[in-house]
Amino acid sequence: MNSHSERLYATPKQWLMRRVQLICITVFLVSTFFPPFVPAESFSVEDVPVEVPNVLMVEEGFIMKSSSLTEQGMRRAYAEGIVHVVKEGENIEKLASRYGIHPDTIRWANTLGAGDTLRPGDELLILPVDGVVHTVKQGQTLAGIAELYERDIEEIALQNRIDGGFILAGQELIIPNARPVVERKPTVAVVQKPPASTLPGQKPLPPAVSAPPSGGVLQLPCGNCIYTQGYRPGHYAVDLQTKGGGPIFASEDGTVVRSEHGWSGGYGNVVEIDHGNGLVTLYAHNKELYVNMGEKVRRGQVIAWMGNTGRVYGATGIHVHFEVRVHGVKKNPLLYLQ
């Protein structure tokens, strides 16, 4: 009997086996076009990479999605902090204890003075660590900011999730374990006494001029001036010149701790101002001085007139020699003026 007759006279059992084989072959071929099925109970969430968006946890349980890196320049340093809505009976000390940070960290982040009180409904920025918030100025670098606050650059980058050192002007950074360069106090109206310069034989009256806008940590000490000498070994200051001379402005609120005429070790007529936190600024080679030792001054107030007294070369050497000292150490003023 040939193969054709064998197929014609196959038993029912043989026909069933052939059909099962055909079905198995068909199923195998079809399955190659689809991914394998995995039961839900056979894997965990850890097996699947999930991208979680950056979010801002806000008090009372609300969630706000933070912006992307390119949008950070125009938003506050909220990505790592929270906003707390003050309730009845709460104060800074209680909130500091609750969040595990120093009371001064809350004050600095919210521009509060030591005597300021909280009211129900006030919104406070609570930083995740002790430190301060710094707003990046035009021209500032991460390395310069780290030097300004005397902190480690890697520590700042890690806290703010900065990759490659890229920062934007206007961006706000959390500087861990830092203090404000200048601790601003609430502005209080003060009745000014007539300055001693109004008396015969005393200092001349300052001109009625306003300081030009200056966005740095410190106010530029002169207007329409150019840099004539930079910070370098042997010259731990910057020299700035206004053609023909001009007013010298206090770089920040503070107390005059030196107002001296004469040679003054080469400084000539010199003024020094203590701004607190160990920060002192010095203004040298002045022609006239308008403030006295012990006098309180405001940022942008006229304190002197540019000159060429002391160790200055020639009549064309009219300029201001400007120093910044922190705890007695001379720092690069450009870190503070930008």
Secondary structure, 3 states (H helix, E strand, C coil): CCHHHHHHCCCHHHHHHHHHHHHHHHHHHHHCCCCCCCCHHHCCHHHCCCCCCCEEECHHHCEEECCCHHHHHHCCCCCCCEEEECCCCCCHHHHHHHHCCCHHHHHHHCCCCCCCCCCCCCEEEECCCCEEEEECCCCCCHHHHHHHHCCCHHHHHHHCCCCCCCCCCCCEEEEECCCCCCCCCCCCCCCCCCCHHHCCCCCCCCCCCCCCCCCCCCCCCCCCCEEEECCECCECCEEEECCCCCEEECCCCEEEEEEECCCHHHCCEEEEEEEECCEEEEEEEEEEECCCCCCEECCCCEEEEEECCCCCCCCCCCEEEEEEEECCEEECCHHHHC
